[in-house]
Amino acid sequence: MLAVIYRAFVYPHRDEEYRQHWKTVVDYFVTHCGAIGSTLHQTAEGEYIAYSR
């Protein structure tokens, strides 16, 4: 199994937009590339951390 970790800083007023786009990307990779899924977390400092399998 391959796991990938992503880090991103997002402008505070764009949080919801980022989460929506992240879901679109994850859905694509699950449907077309055999990915198992992804989990998205946000730190107290506002950084997004995600891991995909």
MODELLER restraints for C-alpha pairs under 7 A, 6 or more apart:
rsr = mdl.restraints
at = mdl.atoms
rsr.add(forms.Gaussian(group=physical.xy_distance, feature=features.Distance(at['CA:2:A'], at['CA:53:A']), mean=5.96, stdev=0.5))
rsr.add(forms.Gaussian(group=physical.xy_distance, feature=features.Distance(at['CA:3:A'], at['CA:51:A']), mean=6.68, stdev=0.5))
rsr.add(forms.Gaussian(group=physical.xy_distance, feature=features.Distance(at['CA:3:A'], at['CA:52:A']), mean=5.55, stdev=0.5))
rsr.add(forms.Gaussian(group=physical.xy_distance, feature=features.Distance(at['CA:3:A'], at['CA:53:A']), mean=4.64, stdev=0.5))
rsr.add(forms.Gaussian(group=physical.xy_distance, feature=features.Distance(at['CA:4:A'], at['CA:51:A']), mean=5.45, stdev=0.5))
rsr.add(forms.Gaussian(group=physical.xy_distance, feature=features.Distance(at['CA:4:A'], at['CA:52:A']), mean=5.21, stdev=0.5))
rsr.add(forms.Gaussian(group=physical.xy_distance, feature=features.Distance(at['CA:4:A'], at['CA:53:A']), mean=6.64, stdev=0.5))
rsr.add(forms.Gaussian(group=physical.xy_distance, feature=features.Distance(at['CA:5:A'], at['CA:50:A']), mean=5.66, stdev=0.5))
rsr.add(forms.Gaussian(group=physical.xy_distance, feature=features.Distance(at['CA:5:A'], at['CA:51:A']), mean=4.38, stdev=0.5))
rsr.add(forms.Gaussian(group=physical.xy_distance, feature=features.Distance(at['CA:5:A'], at['CA:52:A']), mean=6.56, stdev=0.5))
rsr.add(forms.Gaussian(group=physical.xy_distance, feature=features.Distance(at['CA:6:A'], at['CA:49:A']), mean=5.68, stdev=0.5))
rsr.add(forms.Gaussian(group=physical.xy_distance, feature=features.Distance(at['CA:6:A'], at['CA:50:A']), mean=5.08, stdev=0.5))
rsr.add(forms.Gaussian(group=physical.xy_distance, feature=features.Distance(at['CA:6:A'], at['CA:51:A']), mean=6.19, stdev=0.5))
rsr.add(forms.Gaussian(group=physical.xy_distance, feature=features.Distance(at['CA:7:A'], at['CA:48:A']), mean=5.65, stdev=0.5))
rsr.add(forms.Gaussian(group=physical.xy_distance, feature=features.Distance(at['CA:7:A'], at['CA:49:A']), mean=4.73, stdev=0.5))
rsr.add(forms.Gaussian(group=physical.xy_distance, feature=features.Distance(at['CA:7:A'], at['CA:50:A']), mean=6.61, stdev=0.5))
rsr.add(forms.Gaussian(group=physical.xy_distance, feature=features.Distance(at['CA:8:A'], at['CA:47:A']), mean=5.87, stdev=0.5))
rsr.add(forms.Gaussian(group=physical.xy_distance, feature=features.Distance(at['CA:8:A'], at['CA:48:A']), mean=5.08, stdev=0.5))
rsr.add(forms.Gaussian(group=physical.xy_distance, feature=features.Distance(at['CA:8:A'], at['CA:49:A']), mean=6.65, stdev=0.5))
rsr.add(forms.Gaussian(group=physical.xy_distance, feature=features.Distance(at['CA:9:A'], at['CA:46:A']), mean=6.89, stdev=0.5))
rsr.add(forms.Gaussian(group=physical.xy_distance, feature=features.Distance(at['CA:9:A'], at['CA:47:A']), mean=4.89, stdev=0.5))
rsr.add(forms.Gaussian(group=physical.xy_distance, feature=features.Distance(at['CA:9:A'], at['CA:48:A']), mean=6.20, stdev=0.5))
rsr.add(forms.Gaussian(group=physical.xy_distance, feature=features.Distance(at['CA:26:A'], at['CA:37:A']), mean=6.55, stdev=0.5))
rsr.add(forms.Gaussian(group=physical.xy_distance, feature=features.Distance(at['CA:26:A'], at['CA:38:A']), mean=6.53, stdev=0.5))
rsr.add(forms.Gaussian(group=physical.xy_distance, feature=features.Distance(at['CA:29:A'], at['CA:35:A']), mean=5.52, stdev=0.5))
rsr.add(forms.Gaussian(group=physical.xy_distance, feature=features.Distance(at['CA:30:A'], at['CA:36:A']), mean=6.02, stdev=0.5))
rsr.add(forms.Gaussian(group=physical.xy_distance, feature=features.Distance(at['CA:30:A'], at['CA:37:A']), mean=6.22, stdev=0.5))
rsr.add(forms.Gaussian(group=physical.xy_distance, feature=features.Distance(at['CA:35:A'], at['CA:53:A']), mean=5.85, stdev=0.5))
rsr.add(forms.Gaussian(group=physical.xy_distance, feature=features.Distance(at['CA:36:A'], at['CA:53:A']), mean=5.31, stdev=0.5))
rsr.add(forms.Gaussian(group=physical.xy_distance, feature=features.Distance(at['CA:37:A'], at['CA:52:A']), mean=5.81, stdev=0.5))
rsr.add(forms.Gaussian(group=physical.xy_distance, feature=features.Distance(at['CA:37:A'], at['CA:53:A']), mean=5.73, stdev=0.5))
rsr.add(forms.Gaussian(group=physical.xy_distance, feature=features.Distance(at['CA:38:A'], at['CA:50:A']), mean=6.76, stdev=0.5))
rsr.add(forms.Gaussian(group=physical.xy_distance, feature=features.Distance(at['CA:38:A'], at['CA:51:A']), mean=5.55, stdev=0.5))
rsr.add(forms.Gaussian(group=physical.xy_distance, feature=features.Distance(at['CA:38:A'], at['CA:52:A']), mean=4.14, stdev=0.5))
rsr.add(forms.Gaussian(group=physical.xy_distance, feature=features.Distance(at['CA:38:A'], at['CA:53:A']), mean=6.33, stdev=0.5))
rsr.add(forms.Gaussian(group=physical.xy_distance, feature=features.Distance(at['CA:39:A'], at['CA:50:A']), mean=5.42, stdev=0.5))
rsr.add(forms.Gaussian(group=physical.xy_distance, feature=features.Distance(at['CA:39:A'], at['CA:51:A']), mean=5.58, stdev=0.5))
rsr.add(forms.Gaussian(group=physical.xy_distance, feature=features.Distance(at['CA:39:A'], at['CA:52:A']), mean=6.59, stdev=0.5))
rsr.add(forms.Gaussian(group=physical.xy_distance, feature=features.Distance(at['CA:40:A'], at['CA:48:A']), mean=6.91, stdev=0.5))
rsr.add(forms.Gaussian(group=physical.xy_distance, feature=features.Distance(at['CA:40:A'], at['CA:49:A']), mean=5.95, stdev=0.5))
rsr.add(forms.Gaussian(group=physical.xy_distance, feature=features.Distance(at['CA:40:A'], at['CA:50:A']), mean=4.32, stdev=0.5))
rsr.add(forms.Gaussian(group=physical.xy_distance, feature=features.Distance(at['CA:40:A'], at['CA:51:A']), mean=6.87, stdev=0.5))
rsr.add(forms.Gaussian(group=physical.xy_distance, feature=features.Distance(at['CA:41:A'], at['CA:48:A']), mean=5.64, stdev=0.5))
rsr.add(forms.Gaussian(group=physical.xy_distance, feature=features.Distance(at['CA:41:A'], at['CA:49:A']), mean=5.17, stdev=0.5))
rsr.add(forms.Gaussian(group=physical.xy_distance, feature=features.Distance(at['CA:41:A'], at['CA:50:A']), mean=5.99, stdev=0.5))
rsr.add(forms.Gaussian(group=physical.xy_distance, feature=features.Distance(at['CA:42:A'], at['CA:48:A']), mean=4.44, stdev=0.5))
rsr.add(forms.Gaussian(group=physical.xy_distance, feature=features.Distance(at['CA:42:A'], at['CA:49:A']), mean=6.17, stdev=0.5))
